[in-house]
């Protein structure tokens, strides 16, 4: 009885979350499922090629849109996607539990929207999808921008609740009866930790709908994604050497979410000609903390002259100044 009551409350709270953060995109029929996208056309004088943004684990399209839309709208055709099973996209078939399946879903979405070729931006888990996309769909890949990517096998596992929620029997029970309630209680702390040691924007939770991942089905699909990533990249990462697209990787030395020494340096090693920006004091969210560097990277990928290492050093100075100002006595 208690379990049924808790599950019923979770379903009701999930609907409340959808009322608070309704879909701001459009659901596109790609054949066997619908992908949800925020598709913004270029202005009259675009100076960049189309750009596709792939969010990380526990996210949705609002995350990257909040970081980049105001800075890039009009300069290029922009596509922000809800990955399969996230936000307001359908999960689709079992293949979408893997980055290659999600990369194929993105390719079909681009075809449906008439986007022939684009710079692909992948944050965190989205980095594995961006790398897979470049291997599997090189003709659609104008360039790659990786932001704190998760792309290579790492020592250890993932947080216990991902493994639990991804199991066949206990997982659905946990996702419906416990995860949403417990997750709402620690959402503030969790998002602060994602940004640490950098400050989280004050309106981040409100603007990005971060709580949407706590809806039971979405929570379980997210857990399946995360818990299966290690085995996937262990098998697929050797293929990154096939990537020929111009590539920039932006990472920080203070990332507590992914191991930058493994993932970012691994991409630099594997992708010939790639450029790695290693920013001191930066955590897991370069899309927000060093947005200007990320935009300059997009411009360089598109063929413009940009001194990214100088900009990275300037960003380090800003980060240090912010940290020192917080330490200063009143």
VMD Tcl script that draws the C-alpha trace (Angstrom):
set ca {
  {0.00 0.00 0.00}
  {2.74 2.44 0.97}
  {4.66 1.64 -2.22}
  {1.59 2.20 -4.37}
  {0.87 5.48 -2.62}
  {4.44 6.69 -3.08}
  {4.35 5.74 -6.77}
  {1.08 7.55 -7.23}
  {2.46 10.67 -5.62}
  {5.53 10.45 -7.86}
  {3.34 10.31 -10.98}
  {1.40 13.35 -9.78}
  {4.60 15.27 -8.98}
  {5.99 14.40 -12.41}
  {2.94 16.05 -14.03}
  {3.50 19.07 -11.82}
  {7.07 19.31 -13.07}
  {5.81 19.27 -16.66}
  {3.34 22.05 -15.88}
  {6.13 24.12 -14.34}
  {8.55 23.44 -17.21}
  {6.45 22.82 -20.33}
  {7.97 21.87 -23.64}
  {9.63 24.88 -25.29}
  {10.59 22.88 -28.38}
  {8.90 20.96 -31.17}
  {8.52 17.19 -31.39}
  {9.81 15.91 -34.76}
  {8.66 12.59 -36.19}
  {11.77 10.71 -37.38}
  {9.98 7.48 -38.22}
  {9.87 5.24 -35.18}
  {9.92 7.95 -32.53}
  {9.67 11.68 -31.92}
  {12.71 13.79 -31.12}
  {12.11 17.05 -29.32}
  {14.14 20.01 -30.56}
  {14.48 23.75 -30.26}
  {15.34 24.73 -33.83}
  {16.34 28.34 -34.44}
  {16.92 29.63 -37.95}
  {19.92 31.76 -38.81}
  {19.56 35.51 -39.22}
  {19.96 37.35 -42.53}
  {23.77 37.42 -42.29}
  {24.98 34.27 -40.52}
  {28.72 34.03 -39.90}
  {28.80 30.46 -38.60}
  {27.63 27.10 -40.01}
  {24.75 25.25 -38.36}
  {25.48 24.19 -34.78}
  {23.95 21.22 -32.93}
  {24.07 21.04 -29.14}
  {23.98 17.73 -27.23}
  {23.33 17.96 -23.50}
  {24.86 15.71 -20.86}
  {23.43 13.24 -18.37}
  {20.48 14.37 -16.25}
  {19.83 17.24 -18.66}
  {17.55 18.46 -21.41}
  {17.77 20.95 -24.25}
  {17.11 23.92 -21.96}
  {20.57 23.49 -20.40}
  {22.59 24.27 -23.51}
  {20.00 26.76 -24.77}
  {20.28 28.80 -21.57}
  {24.07 28.84 -21.93}
  {24.35 29.69 -25.63}
  {21.12 30.97 -27.18}
  {21.46 34.65 -26.30}
  {25.07 34.73 -27.54}
  {24.58 32.85 -30.81}
  {21.01 33.41 -31.98}
  {21.02 34.90 -35.46}
  {24.66 34.04 -36.12}
  {23.88 30.47 -37.20}
  {21.15 27.89 -37.52}
  {20.98 26.40 -34.01}
  {19.60 23.02 -33.00}
  {19.22 22.14 -29.33}
  {18.01 18.58 -28.80}
  {16.45 16.53 -26.05}
  {18.37 13.26 -26.26}
  {16.22 10.11 -26.61}
  {14.38 9.52 -23.33}
  {15.25 12.97 -21.97}
  {13.22 16.15 -21.78}
  {10.30 15.70 -24.15}
  {11.86 13.24 -26.63}
  {10.64 9.66 -26.88}
  {13.04 6.94 -25.78}
  {12.65 4.89 -28.94}
  {14.16 1.42 -29.24}
  {16.74 -0.36 -27.11}
  {19.53 0.97 -29.35}
  {19.00 4.40 -27.79}
  {20.52 3.18 -24.52}
  {23.87 3.61 -26.31}
  {25.58 6.72 -27.69}
  {25.69 5.26 -31.22}
  {21.91 4.80 -31.20}
  {21.43 8.36 -30.00}
  {23.89 9.59 -32.65}
  {21.83 7.87 -35.36}
  {18.65 9.45 -33.96}
  {20.33 12.85 -34.19}
  {21.37 12.18 -37.78}
  {17.79 11.34 -38.73}
  {16.59 14.49 -36.96}
  {19.03 16.61 -38.95}
  {17.84 14.96 -42.17}
  {14.24 15.72 -41.28}
  {15.09 19.38 -40.64}
  {17.25 19.73 -43.74}
  {20.51 20.29 -41.86}
  {23.13 18.71 -44.09}
  {26.26 19.46 -42.02}
  {26.90 21.08 -38.65}
  {29.37 21.70 -35.88}
  {28.47 19.23 -33.14}
  {28.80 20.40 -29.54}
  {28.77 17.74 -26.82}
  {28.85 18.42 -23.09}
  {29.80 15.63 -20.64}
  {27.85 12.47 -21.64}
  {26.98 14.33 -24.83}
  {30.67 14.12 -25.70}
  {30.38 10.36 -26.23}
  {27.45 10.96 -28.58}
  {29.30 13.74 -30.45}
  {32.35 11.51 -30.93}
  {30.19 8.59 -32.06}
  {28.34 10.89 -34.45}
  {31.60 12.07 -36.03}
  {32.73 8.46 -36.57}
  {29.41 7.20 -37.88}
  {28.30 10.31 -39.82}
  {31.47 12.12 -40.95}
  {29.68 13.66 -43.91}
  {27.38 15.53 -41.49}
  {30.17 16.68 -39.17}
  {31.63 20.11 -39.94}
  {33.53 20.17 -36.67}
  {33.45 19.13 -33.03}
  {33.47 21.06 -29.78}
  {33.80 18.92 -26.65}
  {32.97 20.49 -23.28}
  {34.15 18.46 -20.26}
  {33.47 15.28 -22.25}
  {32.95 11.72 -21.02}
  {34.35 9.62 -23.84}
  {36.80 6.98 -22.59}
  {36.79 4.07 -20.13}
  {37.65 5.16 -16.61}
  {38.59 3.33 -13.39}
  {35.78 2.60 -10.97}
  {32.06 2.71 -11.59}
  {29.19 5.19 -11.29}
  {27.08 6.36 -8.35}
  {25.08 3.54 -6.78}
  {21.66 4.94 -7.69}
  {22.45 4.74 -11.42}
  {23.17 1.03 -11.15}
  {20.11 0.47 -8.96}
  {17.71 2.41 -11.17}
  {18.94 0.63 -14.29}
  {18.18 -2.89 -13.02}
  {15.19 -4.68 -14.61}
  {12.93 -5.22 -11.57}
  {14.10 -3.05 -8.71}
  {14.94 -0.16 -11.03}
  {11.35 0.82 -11.94}
  {10.26 0.49 -8.32}
  {13.11 2.70 -7.15}
  {12.49 5.25 -9.92}
  {8.78 5.57 -9.11}
  {8.74 5.17 -5.36}
  {11.89 6.91 -4.17}
  {13.98 8.73 -6.77}
  {11.75 11.73 -7.45}
  {11.11 12.50 -3.79}
  {14.75 12.09 -2.77}
  {16.00 13.88 -5.85}
  {13.88 16.98 -5.27}
  {15.29 17.20 -1.74}
  {18.87 17.32 -3.00}
  {18.43 19.08 -6.35}
  {19.92 22.33 -5.13}
  {23.00 20.64 -3.67}
  {23.44 18.41 -6.72}
  {23.43 21.29 -9.20}
  {25.82 23.32 -7.05}
  {28.17 20.32 -7.06}
  {28.01 20.04 -10.86}
  {29.33 23.60 -11.16}
  {31.85 23.38 -8.29}
  {34.27 24.96 -7.67}
  {32.66 27.63 -9.85}
  {29.43 29.36 -8.77}
  {26.17 28.08 -10.19}
  {24.05 30.77 -11.87}
  {21.29 31.91 -9.52}
  {18.47 31.00 -11.90}
  {20.00 27.81 -13.27}
  {17.41 25.40 -11.84}
  {14.50 27.60 -12.86}
  {15.75 28.33 -16.37}
  {16.92 24.82 -17.29}
  {14.18 22.64 -15.81}
  {16.81 20.46 -14.19}
  {14.13 18.70 -12.14}
  {12.59 17.15 -15.27}
  {15.13 14.32 -15.06}
  {13.48 13.19 -11.83}
  {10.31 12.08 -13.61}
  {10.34 8.30 -13.08}
  {10.71 7.10 -16.68}
  {13.29 9.76 -17.49}
  {15.24 9.00 -14.33}
  {15.44 5.33 -15.24}
  {16.48 5.99 -18.84}
  {19.13 8.42 -17.66}
  {20.41 5.78 -15.24}
  {20.57 3.19 -18.03}
  {22.54 5.64 -20.19}
  {25.06 6.37 -17.46}
  {25.47 2.82 -16.15}
  {26.13 1.42 -19.64}
  {28.51 4.16 -20.81}
  {31.72 2.55 -19.56}
  {31.29 -0.67 -21.54}
  {30.27 1.28 -24.62}
  {33.27 3.62 -24.69}
  {35.64 0.77 -23.85}
  {34.60 -0.82 -27.15}
  {34.04 2.28 -29.28}
  {36.81 4.68 -28.22}
  {39.45 3.09 -30.51}
  {37.40 4.36 -33.45}
  {37.90 8.01 -32.48}
  {41.11 7.85 -34.53}
  {38.88 7.83 -37.61}
  {37.70 11.39 -36.87}
  {39.06 14.01 -39.26}
  {36.80 16.96 -38.44}
  {38.39 20.06 -36.86}
  {38.09 19.59 -33.10}
  {38.46 21.68 -29.95}
  {38.24 20.25 -26.42}
  {37.61 22.54 -23.45}
  {38.13 21.11 -19.99}
  {39.07 22.19 -16.48}
  {41.57 20.93 -13.96}
  {38.96 21.06 -11.17}
  {36.25 18.83 -12.63}
  {34.85 16.49 -9.97}
  {32.33 14.86 -12.34}
  {34.57 13.37 -15.05}
  {38.29 12.59 -15.06}
  {39.69 15.14 -17.46}
  {43.08 13.43 -17.55}
  {41.43 10.38 -19.10}
  {38.67 11.79 -21.30}
  {39.95 15.12 -22.60}
  {43.56 14.05 -22.95}
  {42.30 10.84 -24.55}
  {40.46 12.82 -27.21}
  {43.49 15.03 -27.81}
  {45.55 11.87 -28.34}
  {43.00 10.10 -30.52}
  {41.79 12.91 -32.82}
  {44.59 14.11 -35.05}
  {44.98 17.90 -35.05}
  {42.61 18.46 -32.14}
  {43.22 21.39 -29.80}
  {42.90 20.95 -26.05}
  {42.24 23.94 -23.79}
  {43.08 23.03 -20.19}
  {41.69 25.77 -17.94}
  {42.85 26.09 -14.35}
  {40.12 26.45 -11.74}
  {37.36 25.34 -14.12}
  {34.90 22.66 -13.05}
  {32.41 20.67 -15.12}
  {30.48 23.50 -16.80}
  {32.62 25.35 -19.35}
  {29.43 26.07 -21.30}
  {28.46 28.54 -18.54}
  {31.75 29.52 -16.89}
  {33.81 30.16 -20.04}
  {31.07 30.67 -22.64}
  {33.21 33.20 -24.50}
  {35.98 30.65 -24.96}
  {33.49 28.08 -26.26}
  {32.10 30.58 -28.78}
  {35.60 31.52 -29.92}
  {36.25 27.78 -30.37}
  {33.19 27.53 -32.60}
  {34.51 30.44 -34.63}
  {37.91 28.78 -35.01}
  {36.33 25.48 -36.02}
  {34.44 27.46 -38.67}
  {37.76 28.75 -40.07}
  {38.28 32.09 -38.36}
  {41.52 33.13 -36.66}
  {41.19 32.84 -32.89}
  {43.92 32.66 -30.24}
  {42.15 30.18 -28.00}
  {45.03 29.71 -25.60}
  {45.18 33.44 -24.89}
  {41.45 33.46 -24.25}
  {41.82 30.43 -21.97}
  {44.46 32.26 -19.93}
  {42.17 35.28 -19.63}
  {39.39 32.97 -18.45}
  {41.71 31.52 -15.82}
  {42.28 35.03 -14.55}
  {38.54 35.70 -14.27}
  {37.98 32.41 -12.46}
  {40.79 33.16 -10.02}
  {39.47 36.67 -9.40}
  {35.99 35.30 -8.66}
  {37.42 32.76 -6.27}
  {39.57 35.36 -4.50}
  {36.67 37.81 -4.19}
  {34.63 35.17 -2.38}
  {37.49 34.57 0.04}
  {38.07 38.25 0.78}
  {36.85 39.45 4.20}
  {33.81 41.69 4.33}
}
mol new
graphics top color blue
foreach p $ca { graphics top sphere $p radius 0.5 }
foreach p [lrange $ca 0 end-1] q [lrange $ca 1 end] { graphics top cylinder $p $q radius 0.2 }
display resetview
